[in-house]
Amino acid sequence: MDVPGPVALVYGDELMKHHLSDQHPLQPIRVKLTMDLIRSTGLIEHCHLLPPRRATIKELELVHSPEYVDLVRKLSDPAQRGRIEPDRIEAAGFSSADNPISDELHEGASLVAGASLVAAEAIESGAALHTFSPAGGLHHAHRSRASGFCTYDDPAIAIMWLKDRGHRVAYIDVDVHHGDGVEGIFYNDPDVLTISLHESGRYLFPGTGFPEDSGAGHGKGTAVNLPFLPFTWDDPWLEAFETVVPPMLRGFKPTILVTQDGCDTHYLDPLAHLAATTRIWPRVGRVFHELAHELCDGRWLALGGGGYAIYEVVPRAWTLFFAEMVERPDLAADINDPSTVVPGDEAQERVMTALKKDLRRLGEVHGMDFVLGSQGT
């Protein structure tokens, strides 16, 4: 693979096969719309496009059980689907409307996983320094169970692939939902740091991800969770992000960053309750970019994730983010939200009181002093 440039973008129209159903909130058209905006802003001229491929069975089994992968393949085949016991379907997470069965389930999810692996391969080969696979970021899938719209856990597959090549991986997940699948797969692993900033599980799926949840066994201390109350807006979200992420990464000393960049923190997102705007994305992209160069010789694999305001928000958020990756934020400046959205005084007080308490608890768990405004890059 020869990509003459530091940034690669992984996309092909075949990724539209990851289509769960016409009524499903996760619609692949949002990725195509993002690509359209990256093209129309001229950002496409500052990267190299790589086509996706299907992940192999062996690659899927880096994190998923062979029995689960075999089940997904059979569920995707109308000729075999009816022979599978309902109990097996339910145990694997496919009895829920969140994870519907379709003829292209295995192929579509394998393409998403393969796209994230193409991004990892480009970095590992030296063909690219930074890569973005906007179709990726399906962070809820577990070893033997689909969950939360996710069949194959492409972030975990890419992380395991990189780990097998000697990398010490830091995974930072800013999706509004806790990155429970990735965290669970590496919960005992001292060579993978997982950081998740998300709406509190007291209010939102999957109901997990509290400051006390910090890893187990040899991996104790390598899971970091910061929940936010509903109506958290740009300023406290960004302050908390910059207070927690840089010092945790500096302490861990990764050799590569993998970021899950779900944009469902936006106040228009129909599936969550935070009040952020697209104005967080240039800063998030810049911080990740700076930390990748400071700590990892620039190695940075970025993935998409959640985002269900598929026309109003997703293309703009990911284009603003990508503009930072290619260091041309000027090309996307006019697509940002014009202003932040600030909740009423009572909501502000609730948000800040809970955030300071959770930061104190997180600091106690990890032996750090997390005070808003005291850290940064």
N, C-alpha and C positions, 0 to 999 in steps of 0.2 A: 504494500500500500504506500503510495507516494502522494502526499498532500503538501504542496509547497506553500505553507502558511501555518500560523499558529492556531487558528480556530476552524473547527469543522462542525457542520450542522448535519444531523442525521435525519433524513426524511425521504419518503417516497409515497405516492398515492396508494400503494398497496396497504399502507397502515390504516386506511379507511375500513379494512376488513375487521378491525377491532370494534365491531358494532354490536352491542349487547342486545338492543331491541330499539324499535322506533320510539318507544315511550320512555326509554331509560334516560336518567339525567346525564350520564357520561356519554357524550356524543363526540365521535372522532372528528367531526367537521371543525371543531374548535382548533385542532392542530393545523388543519389546512388553512383556516382563516388567519392563524398566526403566521404561517408561511407567506400568505398573500401580503400581509402587512410588512413583514420583513423584506419582501421584495419591493413593495411600493415605496418604502422609506429609503431604499438604496442600501440597506444594511447587508443584503445578500452579496454585494460586491466586496465585502470585507471578510468573507469566509469561504470555505469550500464545502460543497454539498456531497455527502456520502449516502449511498442507498442503504436501506435496511436489508436484513436477511432474516430468515427464520432461525431461532435458536434450535440447536439439536436436542434430541432427547437427553443425551449425556449432559449437556449444559443446563437444561431445566432441572436435572437431578443433582446439580451442585447444591441446591437447597431444598428441593421438593422430593418427597418419597417416590420411588418407582411406581408404587401402587396408585398414588394420587395422579401422577402424569398419565398412567395407563387409563385411569377412570375418565379423566378429562378427554382423552382421545376417543374413548368409546362413547361418551356422552355427545361428542360432536358428530358421530356417525348415526344417521337415522336408522340404519339397519341393525345396529347393536344397542341403541339407547333403551329400547323397550325391554331388554333382557336384564337390565341392572336393577337390583333390589332397591326399593324406595329408602330403606334404612341407610344404605351406602350413599345414596344421593344426598340424603339429609345430613349425614355425618360429614360429608365433604363440602357442605355449605351451599349446595345448589338447589335447595328447596325454598330459598328466599327470592323474592322479586329483585333484591339487590344484585343477585348473581344468577341471571337467567341462563338457561341452556339454549344453545343455538348450533347450527351446522358449522359455523365458522369459529366457534369458541376456541378450539385448540390452535387453529392456524392464526387467527387474529392475535391472540395472547402471545403466541410464539414469535410473531413478527415484532411485537412491542419489546419482548425480552431480547430478541436478536438485535434490534436497533440500539438498545442500551449496551449490548456487548460490542457492537461495531464502534460505539463511542469509546468504550474502554480500550478496545484493541488499537484505535488510532493513537491514543495517548501512550499506551505501553510500547508501541512500535516506534514512537518518536515522530510519527506523521503529523500529529497535532499536539498542541499544548493544552488547549481548552476545547471541550466538546459539549454540544447541547443536543439532547434527544428529547424534544418536547412531547413526544408520545409516551415517554416513560414516566416512572414515578408511581407505579401501582403498588403502594407500600403496605396494604392491609393483608395480602395473601400470606397464609401460614404454610408450614411444611406440608401439611396434608389436608388443608382446608381453604376454600375460597372465602373471601370476606370483603365487604365494603366495596363492591364493584371490581375487585381484583382477583384474577385467576392465578397468574404466575407473578411472583414477586421479583420484577425486573431489577429494582435497586439491589436487593439481596444477592441476586444471581451475579450482577456485575461486581459487587463488592467481593463475593467469594472468589470469582475469577481473578480479580486483582490481588486478593490475599494469597491465592495459590501461587502467584508470581512474586511473592516476597513483600508486598506492600503492607504498610500499616495505614489503615483506612479510617478517615474521619467522615462520618455521614451526618449531615445537618439537614433537618427536615422542618420546613417552615409552613407546610400545609396546615390548614385550620384543624384538621383531624390528626390525632396522635398517630405517629408512625409505628403502630404496634407490631405489624408483621416483621418489619426489618429489625426492630428492637428485640423481638422474641427470638429470632433466628440467631442473633449474636449476643444474647444476654449473658452468656458465660465466657465470652471470648475477649481476652485481654488485648488483642490486636485490632479490634474494631471499636471505635468510639461512636455511639449514636447520641445525637442531640435532637430533641424534638420540642418545638415551640408551637403550642396549639391551644384551641379553645378547651376549657376545662372539661374533663370527662364527666363532671357532675351535670353538665348541660348538653353534651354532644357525644355521638358515636365516636370511638368505640367504648367510651366510658373508662378509659385507662390513662396512664401517663401522668402520675403525680410526683412531686419532688422526691418522695421517699423511694421511688422505683429507680434503682441505681445500678442494676446488674447483680450477678450472683457468682459465687465460686471465684475462679481466677479472673472473671470479668467484673468483679465488684468495683464500682466507681466508674465504669465505662458506659453507663447509660445515664443520660441527663435529660430531665423532663421539667419544662416550665409551662404550666397552664395559665391561660388568661380567662378572665370573666367575660361574659357577653358585653358588648358595647366598647371593648377596648379599641381605642383609635390609634392613629398613626404614631403620635409622639411617644406614648408609653410603650407601644409595641417595639418601636425602633430602639428606644433607650434600653429596654430589657434585652433585646437582641444583641446590642453592642456591649452590654454589661456582662453577658454570659458567654457568648460564642467565642470571641477572641481569646480570653484567658484560658478557657477550657481547651481550645485547640493548641495554644502555645504550650500548655502543660502536657498534652498528649504527644505532641511532635509527630504528626502524621507524615506520610510520604505522598499522599494524594487526598484531595477533597472530592467527595461525592455529595452533591446537594440535590434535595428534592424540593422543587420550587412551586408547589401548589399555590394557586392564587385565589383560593376560596376564603381568604381572610377579608375580602372586599365587602363593603357594606351592602352591595347589591346582590351578593351571592344568596341564592334561595335556600341553601342547605345548612347554613350556619348563622352565627349571631354576632360576629365581630364587626367593627365599624372602621376598618382600615380602608385606604384608597390605593390607587395605583402609585401614589406618591412615595410609597415605601420601596418600590422596586429598583429605582436607580441606586439608592443607598445599599440595599441588600446585594445587588450585583457588584457594586464597587467594593464592599467589605469582603465578599467572597474572593473577588479578583485579587485584592491586596494580600489577603491571607494565603491564597494559593502561591503567590510569588514569594512571600515572606517565609513560608514553612515548607512548601512542597516543590520548589523549583518550577512553579507555575502549573503543576498538574491539577486539572480541575475538570471533573465530569459533572455536568448539570443535567437534570431531568425535569420534566414537567410535573404533573401531579393533579390534584383536584382543581376545580374551577368550573362552576356550573352556570354562571352568567356568560354563556358561551359566545354571545355576540357583543355584549356591552363591555365586558371586562377582559376576558382571557387573552384575546389577541393583543390588546394594548399592554397588559401587564407583562406578558412574556417578551414582547418586542422591546419594551423599555429595559427589561432585564438583559436581553441579548445585546442591546446597544452598549451596555457596560462591558460585556464580555469582549466585544470587538473594539472597545474604546472609541466609540463614536456616538456618545449620548446626544450630541447636537442633532443628529439625524432623526431622533425620536422625540425631541423635546416637546413638539406641539401635539402629541397624542396623550399626554399625561392629564390626569384629573386636574382641573384648575385650582382646587383648594382641598384642604383636609375637611373631614366631617367630625365635629366634636359633639359628644352627647351632652345632656343637661348636667347641672352641677351635682345632683344626687348620684347619677350614674358614674360621673367622673370620680367621686369620692369612693364609691364601692370598688371600682376598678383599681384605683391606686392603693387602697387599703389592702385588698387581697393580693395585689402584685408584690407589694413590699413584704408582706408576710411570707409569700411563697418564695421570694428571693432569699429571705433570711433562712428559711428552712432548707432551700437548695444549697446555700452556702454551708450550712451545718453538715449536711450529708456529704458534701464533696471537699470539706476543709478549705473553703474559699470565703472571701468577703465580697458578696455581691450587693453593692449599693448603687442605686440608679444614678447615672451620670458620672460614675467614678472610673469607668473603663472605656475602652474604645480602641481603635486601631491607630 
